[in-house]
């Protein structure tokens, strides 16, 4: 991936919409669509999404553990 694609990938993972990600990365929506069509970019994007999901799940589990501990006391 190019350094620009790395920036685009970070924006996609941080922004709520693809339009916002394109703006944050300083690219057009058409460029974003081209990046998303690239197989290597897709792989990295899927890895990033999986990591975000895992992190969210881990945070939820920690919160649940604390809540259950509180309820058991």
HURA-V209355 format. One record per pair of residues at least 6 apart in sequence whose C-alpha atoms are under 8 Angstrom apart, sorted by the first residue. I is the first residue (numbers start at 1). GAP is how many residues later the second one is. If there is no record, write none. Layout:
BEGIN
i: [I	I]
gap: [GAP	GAP]
END
This chain:
BEGIN
i: [1	1	5	5	7	8	8	8	8	9	9	9	11	11	11	11	12	12	12	13	13	13	13	14	15	15	18	18	19	22	22	22	35	35	36]
gap: [39	40	30	36	18	13	14	17	24	32	35	36	10	11	13	14	6	9	10	32	35	36	39	7	6	9	11	14	10	6	7	10	6	7	6]
END
